[in-house]
Amino acid sequence: MKTFLTLALTALVATAASAETLTARAHRWWDDIKVMADDSMQGRQTGSTGYMRAAEFVIERFHAEGLTPAGHIHGFEQPVDFETQTINQTASSADLLPTDGKARALKAGEDILVSAGGAPRPAQITAPLVFAGYGLHLPKAGYDDFSGIDVKGKIVVVISGGPANLPGPLKAAARAERIKFLGRAGAVGLISLTAPKQVEIPWARQKLLAGQTGMYLADKTLRETPDGMYLASVDPEQAQALFEGAPSSFAELAAESDASAPIEGFDLPLRLRATVVAAHGMVKSPNLVAKLEGSDPRFRDQYVVVSAHLDHLGVGAPINGDAIYNGAMDDASGVASVLDIADHLRLGPRPKRSILFVIVTGEEKGLLGSHFFAANPIVPKGSIVADLNFDMPLPLWPLRSVIAQGDGESTLGDVARQVAAAQGLSVAPDPLPDRNSFIRTDQFSFVKEGIPSLAFKFGFAKGTKEFQIEHDWRATRYHAPSDDLTQPGILKNEAIKLDDYVAGIALKVADTPAAPQWLATSSFKPES
């Protein structure tokens, strides 16, 4: 009996100590977010004073964790040069010119929004329009929305979604390559339409965001969008104007998209005449890189990356009187998780491979900082074996399952499931594959360089309470000033549980002699 009581007491003390440690870590996690998402950081716009102030804080935390600088010239920073582009939406113009009849104006800044990212926009353009369905070019899979469609010299119009018989990752891969394909095919522009039921950010908020400064890498060799390509989106409420006199209405096409049905392309009996008024400049903004050196001489020169982005949207058009887009969950929370994992790993046995903690800039401008890092790593090319990325994981309900985007593309998926099982979790499928999340977060920059990668979010399924919570958060707080420190519902202890899960994957990958490999069935497997 004494032995039993002693063991029981020991277990209770251990459980209490574990809970206390979890709570202490949760408090530190939130304290880090409070610094990075404070109003004084002014929303951490890439290269801004607020961003640099937040970067100094992250560097201080790297020092506090005893991590080795791994940036440029023995510091924590990897400088990145950007060109900036700010579109004066209301001073720009767009007119639809039918083959017969009177021109119709699309009100710039209201009905049509010109993208500020990727590359310089043309000052003027007049070109015919062609509708290319979902805009997916997948000839190897026996599917091609551009088959039989001539896009040379034309502005291509596409709608959101994709056919149900194609896997989500395959559709995402096609969307990721779309701009490069259109450039090679001679297209001069792309107008993206979203079916009303698939809208993620309300159009009213998209209009407010459209005035913000866009960016692209100053190194032209790293740009994927051709210079002078016209990129824009049209209000779903006004999209029918593009289909006047066409074989199908926008309402019919949106219904087909909602049903994930096949959609045929066709020429539109219209040309678009547009002017773009833009201002350009330059800015510098660093990635931040720290290292936890591995213990095994055979493997310490190989690296597992744990990443998140520090930038957000800065100061913009006010909503409910608030103009600071703090980005508490997007993605100060991810940076805080990387710092928590760094502290967790440094206190335990050293992994065999080295761990790089990479905090990138320019994510909100098109994954630019991670693209620069993955293409120009501060370690030898080929030495990075995996990237594990945090971007807005949203700890808004208890952690029971995890979405590990990319789990079906490489052997990292097996590791993710093994660690989940050991921690009493499950790996859930992405409930919204056509949202394209896997190609919209920083791990995709590593994927494009042939590095197996995962991105993590709290798991949820369609039709559940969690699904509605996630939907409502995006509708009201995503890319809005209300993603701030006053928002309710953040489950801090649950966030640390996800950190422990990702740390477990990092350790397993770091300690397993065989590096992660792409699956033969992967949509992203590099061509040999």
ROSE-375205 format. One record per atom (N, C-alpha, C): residue in three letters; z negated, y negated, x. Coordinates in steps of 0.05 Angstrom, whole numbers, plus 5000, padded with zeros to 4 digits. Each point is the difference from the previous one (the first is absolute). Layout:
AlaZYX/...
//
This chain:
Met500050245017/Met500049764983/Met500049755017/Lys498450015022/Lys499949775017/Lys502749945013/Thr501350225008/Thr502749975012/Thr501949884980/Phe499950104976/Phe501849904978/Phe499549704995/Leu497449924998/Leu499449724995/Leu500849835023/Thr499750105025/Thr500849845023/Thr503049965000/Leu501550224994/Leu502949974999/Leu500949814978/Ala498650024976/Ala500749834978/Ala499549715007/Leu497649955013/Leu499349725007/Leu502049895020/Thr500750185020/Thr502049915020/Thr502649934987/Ala500950164980/Ala502549954986/Ala499949734985/Leu497649954987/Leu499849764985/Leu500049755019/Val498650035023/Val500049785019/Val502849955011/Ala501550225006/Ala502749975010/Ala501849874979/Thr499750094975/Thr501649884979/Thr499449704997/Ala497449935000/Ala499249724998/Ala501149845023/Ala499950125025/Ala501049865023/Ala503049964998/Ser501450214990/Ser502949984997/Ser500749784979/Ala498549994978/Ala500549804980/Ala499549725010/Glu497849985016/Glu499349745012/Glu502249915019/Thr501150195016/Thr502149935018/Thr502549924985/Leu500650144979/Leu502349934983/Leu499749724989/Thr497749954990/Thr499549744988/Thr500149775020/Ala498950065024/Ala500149805021/Ala502849945009/Arg501650215002/Arg502849965007/Arg501549854978/Ala499350064974/Ala501349864978/Ala499349715001/His497649935007/His499249725002/His501649865022/Arg500350135023/Arg501549885022/Arg502949974993/Trp501150214986/Trp502849994991/Trp500449754982/Trp498249964981/Trp500349774983/Trp499549745015/Asp498150005019/Asp499549765016/Asp502649925015/Asp501450205011/Asp502549945014/Asp502049884981/Ile500250114976/Ile501949894980/Ile499249714993/Lys497449954997/Lys499149734993/Lys500949805020/Val500050075026/Val501049825020/Val503049954998/Met501550224999/Met503049985001/Met501149884974/Ala498750044977/Ala501049904975/Ala498549754991/Asp498549885017/Asp498749754994/Asp502149784996/Asp499349804983/Asp501949784996/Asp500749865026/Ser498250005020/Ser500649865025/Ser502350135015/Met500750254994/Met502350135013/Met502649924986/Gln499949854978/Gln502349894987/Gln502250214994/Gly499150244993/Gly501950204992/Gly501650145022/Arg499349945026/Arg501150155023/Arg503150025000/Gln501349784993/Gln502950005002/Gln500950065029/Thr502050165004/Thr500950085027/Thr500349765018/Gly498650005023/Gly500249795020/Gly498549754994/Ser498749984977/Ser498649764992/Ser497349985015/Thr498849764998/Thr497349975012/Thr498050204989/Gly500250044974/Gly498250194987/Gly500550295010/Tyr502550075004/Tyr500650275011/Tyr498850025028/Met500449805017/Met499050025027/Met497050015001/Arg498749864981/Arg497150014999/Arg499150284992/Ala501450124981/Ala499350284992/Ala500650195023/Ala502149955016/Ala500650175023/Ala497849985021/Glu499049775004/Glu497749975019/Glu497650164991/Phe499550004974/Phe497850164989/Phe500550305006/Val502450104995/Val500650285005/Val499650075029/Ile500949825018/Ile499750055028/Ile497050015008/Glu498449824988/Glu497150015005/Glu498950274991/Arg500950104977/Arg499150274991/Arg500950225018/Phe502549985011/Phe500950205019/Phe498250005024/His499349765010/His498149985023/His497350134993/Ala499049944976/Ala497450114991/Ala500050304999/Glu502450124994/Glu500250294998/Glu500550125028/Gly500249845020/Gly500450105027/Gly502750135005/Leu502049904985/Leu502750115002/Leu501549875024/Thr501950145010/Thr501649905023/Thr502349834990/Pro500449765011/Pro502449844993/Pro502550165006/Ala501949994981/Ala502550155004/Ala502449834992/Gly499749745001/Gly502249834993/Gly501749915024/His500949764999/His501849895021/His498349895023/Ile500750075024/Ile498649915024/Ile497050044998/His499350244993/His497250095000/His498249864980/Gly501249874979/Gly498449894979/Gly500350174975/Phe498949914978/Phe500250144975/Phe502549914984/Glu501449795009/Glu502249894984/Glu502750105010/Gln501850054980/Gln502850045006/Gln501549784986/Pro500949795014/Pro501349784987/Pro502650084986/Val500549884977/Val502550054986/Val501249734992/Asp502649965005/Asp501449754993/Asp501550044974/Phe499749804982/Phe501350014974/Phe501749744996/Glu502150034985/Glu501349774988/Glu499149984971/Thr499749754991/Thr499049964972/Thr502349894983/Gln499850064974/Gln502049904981/Gln498549944974/Thr500149754991/Thr498849924975/Thr502249914981/Ile500350144978/Ile502149944981/Ile499049794980/Asn501449784998/Asn499549814978/Asn501450114975/Gln498550154985/Gln501150144977/Gln501349814980/Thr498649794993/Thr501049824979/Thr502349835009/Ala500249955026/Ala502349845011/Ala502550185004/Ser499650265000/Ser502250185002/Ser501450034973/Ser502250154998/Ser501450034975/Ser501350274998/Ala500650084976/Ala501550254995/Ala501549984974/Asp502650055000/Asp501649994976/Asp501650274997/Leu500050104976/Leu501750234994/Leu502749914990/Leu502150095013/Leu502749914994/Leu501550234987/Pro500450004974/Pro501650224988/Pro502949975006/Thr501550224997/Thr502949995005/Thr501449824979/Asp498849984977/Asp500949804981/Asp497649894985/Gly500149754993/Gly497749894986/Gly498549805018/Lys497749904990/Lys498549795013/Lys497950125018/Ala499649875023/Ala498050085019/Ala497249974988/Arg498250195007/Arg497349994991/Arg498149975024/Ala498349814999/Ala498149965022/Ala497650184996/Leu499250135022/Leu497450135002/Leu498149795013/Lys497949934987/Lys498349795011/Lys498550105024/Ala500749885023/Ala498750085025/Ala497149945000/Gly498450195009/Gly497149975000/Gly498750084974/Glu501750054979/Glu499050094975/Glu501250274992/Asp502750004997/Asp501450244992/Asp500750185024/Ile500549885023/Ile500850155024/Ile498449895023/Leu499050195017/Leu498449945024/Leu501450115024/Val500449825020/Val501350095025/Val497950095019/Ser500550235013/Ser498150115019/Ser500149845026/Ala497649965012/Ala499849845024/Ala499850175025/Gly500050274997/Gly499550175023/Gly502550145009/Gly499750155023/Gly502150175010/Gly501949885019/Ala501149774994/Ala502049875016/Ala500749734987/Pro501449825014/Pro500849754988/Pro501850044976/Arg499549854978/Arg501750014976/Arg502449825005/Pro502250054986/Pro502349825002/Pro499549744985/Ala501149785011/Ala499649744987/Ala501649994974/Gln502450145000/Gln501750014976/Gln501350274999/Ile500550094976/Ile501450264996/Ile501250014972/Thr502450104999/Thr501450074975/Thr501250275003/Ala499250194983/Ala500950275003/Ala499950154973/Pro501850194996/Pro499850174975/Pro497650185000/Leu499150084976/Leu497750174997/Leu500950294993/Val498650195010/Val500550284993/Val497350134995/Phe499850154978/Phe497550154994/Phe500250285012/Ala497950075016/Ala500050265014/Ala497750174991/Gly499350004974/Gly497950174990/Gly497349965014/Tyr498950225010/Tyr497549985015/Tyr500349925029/Gly502549995009/Gly500649925027/Gly499050205021/Leu500350264994/Leu499150215018/Leu502450135013/His500149995026/His502250135016/His499050255013/Leu500550234988/Leu498950265009/Leu502250215000/Pro502249965014/Pro502250194999/Pro499250285009/Lys498250025020/Lys499250275009/Lys498550154979/Ala498849864981/Ala498650134978/Ala501750034976/Gly502649935003/Gly501850034977/Gly499749784979/Tyr498949775009/Tyr499649784981/Tyr500749745013/Asp501749834987/Asp500749755012/Asp500849804978/Asp498349804996/Asp500649794980/Asp502449835008/Phe500750015025/Phe502249835010/Phe502750155001/Ser500050254992/Ser502550155000/Ser502049874980/Gly502349955010/Gly502149884984/Gly499649704995/Ile498149885013/Ile499549714995/Ile500649855026/Asp501649804998/Asp500749835023/Asp498149765001/Val498449995021/Val498049795003/Val500849795020/Lys502250045014/Lys500849815021/Lys500449724988/Gly498749815012/Gly500349724991/Gly498649944974/Lys498350184990/Lys498849974973/Lys497049995003/Ile498849894978/Ile497150004997/Ile499350244983/Val498450185010/Val499350254986/Val497549954982/Val500250104976/Val497749984981/Val498950284996/Val497450045003/Val498750264996/Val497649974982/Ile499350224987/Ile497650014983/Ile497950185011/Ser497549964994/Ser497850165010/Ser500150284989/Gly498650185014/Gly499850284991/Gly501950185015/Gly500450234988/Gly501850215012/Gly500050244982/Pro502050175004/Pro500250244984/Pro497850205004/Ala499150134979/Ala497750185001/Ala500550245018/Asn502550085003/Asn500650255016/Asn499949965030/Leu499549755009/Leu499749955028/Leu497149965008/Pro499050135021/Pro497249965009/Pro499549715006/Gly497549914994/Gly499249735006/Gly500449925029/Pro499250165020/Pro500449925027/Pro503049965007/Leu501750164989/Leu502949985005/Leu501049734990/Lys499149934976/Lys500949744988/Lys498949775017/Ala497550035009/Ala498849795017/Ala501549975026/Ala500950235012/Ala501549995025/Ala502649854996/Ala501350044977/Ala502549864994/Ala499649704997/Arg497849934986/Arg499449714997/Arg499549875027/Ala498750145017/Ala499349895026/Ala502549945017/Glu502150164996/Glu502549965015/Glu502049844985/Arg499449904976/Arg502049874983/Arg501349765013/Ile498349825011/Ile501149755011/Ile501950065023/Lys499150185018/Lys501850065023/Lys502650124990/Phe499850184980/Phe502550124989/Phe501849794989/Leu498949824984/Leu501649794988/Leu501349825021/Gly498549945021/Gly501149845021/Gly502450145013/Arg499750265006/Arg502250155012/Arg502450014981/Ala499550014974/Ala502150034980/Ala501449734994/Gly498949785010/Gly501349744997/Gly499049854976/Ala497950094986/Ala498949844978/Ala498849745011/Val500049794983/Val499049745009/Val497449924986/Gly499050174982/Gly497549944987/Gly498950234983/Leu497549974992/Leu498750204983/Leu498249864980/Ile500450054975/Ile498249904979/Ile498550244988/Ser497449995001/Ser498350224991/Ser498949934972/Leu500250194982/Leu498949974973/Leu497950214995/Thr498049934985/Thr497850184994/Thr499950044970/Ala500050264991/Ala499750054972/Ala497349894990/Pro499949874977/Pro497649874992/Pro497550175001/Lys500250254992/Lys497650185000/Lys499150085028/Gln501749945020/Gln499350075028/Gln499149775016/Val499749764988/Val499249765015/Val497250045011/Glu499749955026/Glu497450035013/Glu498549745002/Ile501449795007/Ile498949735001/Ile501349834978/Pro498549894981/Pro501349844979/Pro501849795011/Trp502249954986/Trp502049805010/Trp498849735005/Ala498149924983/Ala498849745004/Ala498749985027/Arg498750215009/Arg498850005027/Arg502150035022/Gln502150144995/Gln502250025019/Gln501249735005/Lys500249834980/Lys501149735003/Lys498149845018/Leu497450034997/Leu498249855017/Leu500250095029/Leu500450265004/Leu500150115027/Leu502649935014/Ala502149954985/Ala502749965011/Ala500249765018/Gly498249814997/Gly500149765017/Gly498750035027/Gln498850245004/Gln498650045026/Gln502050055022/Thr499149945024/Thr501750035024/Thr500650305006/Gly502550065003/Gly500850275008/Gly500450015030/Met500250235011/Met500350035029/Met501850245007/Tyr501149995024/Tyr501350235011/Tyr499649985031/Leu500450235013/Leu499450015028/Leu502149825016/Ala499049865019/Ala501749835016/Ala502050165016/Asp499250255007/Asp501850185015/Asp502150114980/Lys502549905001/Lys502050084981/Lys500650305001/Thr499650125023/Thr500650295002/Thr498150174983/Leu497849884991/Leu498050154984/Leu500349944970/Arg501949834992/Arg500449944972/Arg501850214987/Glu499450074975/Glu501650194986/Glu501749874979/Thr499449754992/Thr501649864981/Thr502149835015/Pro502550024993/Pro502049835014/Pro499649714994/Asp500549835020/Asp499849714995/Asp502049924979/Gly499249824982/Gly501849894980/Gly500250174975/Met498450214997/Met500150164976/Met498249874978/Tyr501149984976/Tyr498649884978/Tyr498350214987/Leu497349954999/Leu498150184988/Leu498549854978/Ala499950124976/Ala498749864978/Ala499150204979/Ser498349914982/Ser499150154977/Ser500349834976/Val500350124976/Val500449864975/Val497950084981/Asp498949804985/Asp498150054979/Asp501050214980/Pro498550214995/Pro500950204981/Pro500749884973/Glu498849784992/Glu500649874975/Glu502749865000/Gln501149955024/Gln502649875002/Gln502150185011/Ala499450255006/Ala501850175014/Ala502550074984/Gln499949984973/Gln502350064984/Gln502449825006/Ala499449765011/Ala502149815007/Ala502050125020/Leu499050195016/Leu501750135020/Leu501950214987/Phe499450074976/Phe501450234987/Phe501649914976/Glu500449744996/Glu501749914978/Glu502850105004/Gly501150144980/Gly502750115002/Gly500250255016/Ala497750115009/Ala500050255016/Ala499850244982/Pro500650245010/Pro500050254984/Pro497250064989/Ser497949915013/Ser497250064990/Ser498449755001/Ser498149984982/Ser498149775000/Ser497750065019/Phe498649795008/Phe497650045017/Phe497950164985/Ala499749964974/Ala498050154985/Ala500650305001/Glu502650074997/Glu500850285001/Glu499550125028/Leu500649855020/Leu499650095028/Leu497050035006/Ala498449814990/Ala497150025005/Ala498850244986/Ala501050074976/Ala499050244986/Ala500850255015/Glu502450005012/Glu500850245016/Glu498350025025/Ser499449775012/Ser498350005024/Ser497250104993/Asp498949914978/Asp497350094992/Asp500050304995/Ala502250114992/Ala500250294995/Ala500950155025/Ser500349865022/Ser501050125025/Ser502650154996/Ala501749894983/Ala502650134994/Ala502149905020/Pro502250155004/Pro502249915017/Pro501149744989/Ile500949825017/Ile501249754992/Ile502649965016/Glu502149954986/Glu502649955012/Glu500349715008/Gly501349955023/Gly500649735008/Gly502649904989/Phe500549745001/Phe502549894991/Phe500249715010/Asp502549905001/Asp500449725007/Asp499049834978/Leu498949775007/Leu499149804981/Leu502249784998/Pro500649914976/Pro502149794997/Pro499049725007/Leu498649985022/Leu498749755008/Leu500149975030/Arg500049755008/Arg499449935028/Arg497549835000/Leu498650015023/Leu497649825003/Leu500849795020/Arg499449754992/Arg500349775019/Arg497249895005/Ala499250005024/Ala497249925006/Ala499949825025/Thr498049824999/Thr499249855024/Thr497150075006/Val499350005025/Val497350055008/Val499149785019/Val497849874991/Val498849785017/Val497650125013/Ala500150005027/Ala497850135015/Ala499349835025/Ala497450035007/Ala499149885025/Ala499150225019/His500549965026/His499550215019/His498249905023/Gly498650195012/Gly498249935022/Gly499450255017/Met497949985016/Met499150215018/Met497050034998/Val499050245004/Val497150045001/Val499450255017/Lys497750005013/Lys499050235014/Lys497650114986/Ser499750265000/Ser497750134988/Ser499650275013/Pro497650075009/Pro499650255015/Pro499250244983/Asn501050235008/Asn498750254993/Asn497550035018/Leu498150164991/Leu497550045015/Leu499850305005/Val499550085025/Val500050285008/Val497650065018/Ala498450214992/Ala497850095016/Ala500250305003/Lys498750105021/Lys500250295006/Lys497350135004/Leu499850244989/Leu497850185006/Leu501250225017/Glu499450005025/Glu501450195018/Glu499150294995/Gly502050185001/Gly499550284996/Gly498550135023/Ser498950234994/Ser498350145020/Ser501550205017/Asp502350094990/Asp501450225014/Asp502349895017/Pro499950055026/Pro502249905017/Pro502750094992/Arg500250234986/Arg502650114992/Arg501149844976/Phe498349874984/Phe500949884976/Phe499349704997/Arg498449895019/Arg499149724996/Arg502349805001/Asp502350075010/Asp502249825000/Asp501850034976/Gln499050154980/Gln501350014973/Gln498149864981/Tyr501149894978/Tyr498549824984/Tyr500350054970/Val497749994986/Val499949994971/Val499449714992/Val501749884984/Val499649734991/Val498649994973/Val498049834998/Val498849934974/Val500549704995/Ser501349944978/Ser501049734997/Ser499449874973/Ala500349744999/Ala499749844976/Ala501249725006/His500549844979/His501149735006/His498049794994/Leu500049795016/Leu498149784998/Leu501049774983/Asp502649965000/Asp501149774986/Asp499950024970/His500149774987/His500449994971/His501849774993/Leu499749874977/Leu502049814990/Leu499349715005/Gly497649955012/Gly499449725006/Gly499249844977/Val500749745000/Val499549814979/Val502649964984/Gly499950034974/Gly502449974984/Gly499549864974/Ala501850054981/Ala499849874974/Ala497450094986/Pro498449814990/Pro497450084988/Pro500350164974/Ile498250184996/Ile499750154975/Ile497249964991/Asn499749894976/Asn497349944990/Asn498549825019/Gly501449815013/Gly498849815017/Gly499450095028/Asp500650255007/Asp499550125027/Asp502650045014/Ala500349885024/Ala502550015015/Ala499850185025/Ile497650115005/Ile499750175024/Ile500350294993/Tyr502050135012/Tyr500650284995/Tyr498450165021/Asn497550064993/Asn498150115021/Asn500750275010/Gly501150184983/Gly500850265010/Gly497650175008/Ala497950014983/Ala497650165007/Ala500750305001/Met501450094979/Met500850295000/Met502650035015/Asp501749805000/Asp502650015012/Asp500249805023/Asp499250075025/Asp499150265008/Asp497649985019/Ala498349794993/Ala497549985016/Ala498550264997/Ser500250134977/Ser498550264997/Ser501050215019/Gly502750015004/Gly501150195019/Gly499249955028/Val500049745008/Val499149935028/Val497150085003/Ala498349944980/Ala497250075002/Ala499650315002/Ser501750154987/Ser499950295002/Ser500850105028/Val502049875012/Val500850075027/Val497649955019/Leu498749774997/Leu497749945016/Leu497750204996/Asp499650084975/Asp497950204994/Asp500750265013/Ile502550094999/Ile500850255013/Ile499749985030/Ala500749775011/Ala499649965029/Ala497150045008/Asp498249884985/Asp497250035006/Asp499150294997/His501050134979/His499250284994/His501050195022/Leu502449965009/Leu501150185021/Leu498849955027/Arg499449765007/Arg498949955027/Arg497250115003/Leu498650044978/Leu497250105001/Leu499950305002/Gly502350134994/Gly500050295001/Gly501350115025/Pro500450265002/Pro501450115023/Pro502849885003/Arg500849945024/Arg502749885004/Arg502250204992/Pro502049914985/Pro502250184994/Pro501750055025/Lys501650214999/Lys501750065024/Lys502149795004/Arg501549944979/Arg502049795002/Arg498649724997/Ser501349805009/Ser499049734997/Ser500649904971/Ile498449824991/Ile500449874974/Ile500749715004/Leu502149914988/Leu500749725000/Leu499449884972/Phe498449785001/Phe499449854975/Phe501849765000/Val501950004981/Val502249805000/Val499849834975/Ile499449755003/Ile499849814978/Ile502549825002/Val501850034980/Val502649875002/Val500249744984/Thr501849845008/Thr500749754987/Thr502650034984/Gly500549814983/Gly502749994987/Gly500650224981/Glu498150154989/Glu500650204981/Glu501149894975/Glu498849784990/Glu500949884976/Glu502749875002/Lys501049975024/Lys502749895005/Lys502150225003/Gly499250254996/Gly502050215002/Gly499450215021/Leu497450065004/Leu499150205020/Leu500949915028/Leu500049755006/Leu501249905025/Leu498350065024/Gly497449964998/Gly498350055024/Gly500050295007/Ser499850184981/Ser500050285006/Ser502850095010/His502149884989/His502750065009/His500349935030/Phe498949765007/Phe500149925028/Phe498450195018/Phe497650074990/Phe498350175017/Phe501250285003/Ala501050124978/Ala501150275002/Ala502550015017/Ala501649784999/Ala502449995017/Ala499449925029/Asn497749865004/Asn499249915027/Asn497050075004/Pro499350255000/Pro497150075002/Pro499049925028/Ile497349955001/Ile498849935025/Ile499450255017/Val500650234989/Val499850255015/Val502850125002/Pro500550195018/Pro502750115003/Pro501250104973/Lys502549954995/Lys501350104977/Lys499950315000/Gly499550114978/Gly499750294998/Gly497250105004/Ser498149825007/Ser497350095004/Ser498349984975/Ile500949874979/Ile498649984975/Ile500750244983/Val498050164992/Val500550254985/Val499749964970/Ala498649804991/Ala499549964971/Ala499049724995/Asp500549904976/Asp498849764990/Asp498650054974/Leu497549914997/Leu498450024975/Leu499449724991/Asn501149924977/Asn500049724993/Asn498449944974/Phe498549785001/Phe498649904977/Phe501549754989/Asp500650004975/Asp501049754987/Asp499150004971/Met498049854995/Met499049964972/Met499350274987/Pro498150155012/Pro499450264988/Pro498649994973/Leu498849774993/Leu498849944974/Leu497750204992/Pro497749955011/Pro497650164993/Pro498849904974/Leu501450064978/Leu499249894973/Leu498950224982/Trp499850255010/Trp498950224985/Trp499050205021/Pro498350194992/Pro498950205019/Pro502350165013/Leu499750045026/Leu502050155016/Leu499850304994/Arg501950104985/Arg500250294995/Arg502650125011/Ser502049835000/Ser502650095011/Ser501249775016/Val501950075017/Val501249805018/Val503150034997/Ile501349774999/Ile502949995003/Ile500649965029/Ala501250195013/Ala500849985028/Ala503149995000/Gln501049764998/Gln502949964998/Gln501350105026/Gly502050174997/Gly501350135022/Gly499150285005/Asp498250104982/Asp498950275005/Asp502050224998/Gly502349954987/Gly502150204998/Gly502149985021/Glu499649835020/Glu502149955019/Glu499550125028/Ser497550055006/Ser499450115027/Ser497650194998/Thr499350125023/Thr497750185000/Thr497449844997/Leu500149745000/Leu497649844994/Leu499050064972/Gly501850084982/Gly499250064973/Gly498150245000/Asp500550205017/Asp498250235001/Asp497249915010/Val500049825020/Val497549905011/Val498549854978/Ala501549834985/Ala498849844979/Ala498650184979/Arg501450224993/Arg498950194980/Arg497650155011/Gln500150085025/Gln497850155013/Gln497549835001/Val500349755009/Val497749825002/Val498949934972/Ala501849974981/Ala499149944973/Ala498350234989/Ala501050255004/Ala498550234990/Ala497350025013/Ala499849945026/Ala497450015014/Ala498149794990/Gln501049784989/Gln498349784991/Gln499850004969/Gly500950214987/Gly499750014971/Gly501949824985/Leu502249935012/Leu502049834987/Leu502650164996/Ser501849884985/Ser502750114997/Ser502049795007/Val502450095007/Val502249815005/Val501849994975/Ala500149774988/Ala501549964975/Ala502849915005/Pro501950084984/Pro502849905003/Pro500149704992/Asp501949865011/Asp500549724993/Asp500849994971/Pro498449874982/Pro500749994972/Pro502349814994/Leu500749835019/Leu502149804995/Leu502049995024/Pro501550225003/Pro501750015024/Pro502249795001/Asp500949914977/Asp502149794999/Asp498949725007/Arg497449985004/Arg498949755009/Arg500749955029/Asn500950215014/Asn500849985028/Asn497849935019/Ser497550074994/Ser497849925017/Ser500350105029/Phe501150245003/Phe500150125027/Phe501749835019/Ile502149874989/Ile501749845018/Ile499249704999/Arg497849944986/Arg499149724998/Arg497549945016/Thr499050205015/Thr497649965016/Thr500650065029/Asp498249925018/Asp500649995029/Asp500550275013/Gln499050224989/Gln500650255012/Gln503050065001/Phe501549874981/Phe502850064999/Phe501549905025/Ser498949795013/Ser501249915025/Ser499850225022/Phe497850154999/Phe499750235019/Phe501950224992/Val500350054974/Val501850214990/Val502849955010/Lys500849754999/Lys502849935009/Lys500450055030/Glu497850015015/Glu500250065028/Glu499550305006/Gly500050164978/Gly499750295003/Gly497250105003/Ile498049844992/Ile497250085003/Ile498950084973/Pro499050254998/Pro498850094974/Pro497749824993/Ser499849934974/Ser498149804991/Ser499050064972/Leu497649894994/Leu498850024973/Leu498949724993/Ala500049944974/Ala498649764990/Ala498250094978/Phe497649874998/Phe497950114983/Phe499249814978/Lys499550114976/Lys499049864977/Lys498150184984/Phe498249894985/Phe498450164982/Phe501850134980/Gly499650264995/Gly501750154982/Gly499649944971/Phe502250004985/Phe499949974971/Phe502550134989/Ala499950064974/Ala502250134986/Ala500849844975/Lys502450034992/Lys501049874976/Lys498350074975/Gly499549814983/Gly498650054975/Gly497050015003/Thr499049955023/Thr497150015005/Thr498849714999/Lys497349994999/Lys498649755002/Lys500649865026/Glu500250165022/Glu500549895026/Glu502849875001/Phe501950134987/Phe502749894999/Phe500049734987/Gln498549964979/Gln499949754986/Gln498649795017/Ile497950085014/Ile498549825018/Ile501949895022/Glu501550185012/Glu501949935021/Glu502149814989/His501150074977/His502149834987/His498949724995/Asp497649994988/Asp498949744993/Asp499449835025/Trp499150135021/Trp499449865025/Trp502649875011/Arg502150165000/Arg502549895011/Arg501149774982/Ala499750034974/Ala501049804982/Ala498549745002/Thr497550015007/Thr498349755000/Thr499349905027/Arg499850185021/Arg498949925026/Arg501950045023/Tyr501950184998/Tyr501950055022/Tyr501649755006/His499949925026/His501449755009/His499349764982/Ala497449984994/Ala499049784985/Ala497449905012/Pro499349754996/Pro497449905011/Pro497650164991/Ser500250144978/Ser497750154989/Ser499450255016/Asp501750075020/Asp499250215018/Asp498249885021/Asp497649934991/Asp498149855017/Asp497350145001/Leu498049875011/Leu497450125004/Leu498350014974/Thr500949874979/Thr498450004975/Thr500950224981/Gln502250145006/Gln501050204981/Gln498050234996/Pro499750094976/Pro498150224995/Pro501250275005/Gly498250205000/Gly500950285000/Gly500650135026/Ile499549865023/Ile500550135026/Ile497750195007/Leu500750255003/Leu498050215007/Leu499950045030/Lys498249865012/Lys499949995029/Lys499550275013/Asn498050154990/Asn499450265011/Asn502450194998/Glu501549974978/Glu502450184997/Glu502149935020/Ala500249755008/Ala501949925021/Ala499450145026/Ile497450035006/Ile499350135025/Ile500650304999/Lys499950114977/Lys500750294997/Lys503050045007/Leu501749814992/Leu502850025008/Leu500349965030/Asp498449825011/Asp500149965029/Asp499350275014/Asp498050134991/Asp499250265012/Asp502250214998/Tyr501449994977/Tyr502350184996/Tyr502249955021/Val500749745003/Val502249935019/Val499050055028/Ala497549955006/Ala498950055027/Ala500250305006/Gly499550174979/Gly500250295004/Gly502850085006/Ile502049884988/Ile502850065006/Ile500749915028/Ala499149765008/Ala500549895027/Ala498950195021/Leu497550094996/Leu498850195019/Leu501450265002/Lys500850114977/Lys501450265000/Lys502749975014/Val501449794995/Val502649965013/Val499649955030/Ala497949855007/Ala499549945028/Ala499250245016/Asp498650194987/Asp498950235014/Asp501850254999/Thr502150004983/Thr501750234998/Thr502249985021/Pro500350205017/Pro502049995022/Pro502949944990/Ala500850134978/Ala502749954990/Ala500049744985/Ala501949825007/Ala500349754986/Ala501350044972/Pro499549824982/Pro501350024973/Pro503050015002/Gln501250154982/Gln502950035000/Gln501149944972/Trp502549905000/Trp501449964975/Trp500750264987/Leu499950024974/Leu500950234986/Leu503150004998/Ala501150235000/Ala503050024999/Ala501049884974/Thr498350004979/Thr500849894974/Thr499649704997/Ser498949875020/Ser499249724997/Ser502549824996/Ser499649804983/Ser502149804996/Ser500149805023/Phe497950005017/Phe499849815021/Phe500250125028/Lys500550265001/Lys500250145026/Lys502249885017/Pro499449925025/Pro502049885017/Pro502350205005/Glu502449895001/Glu502350175006/Glu500050075030/Ser500350255006/Ser500050085028/Ser502649945014/
//
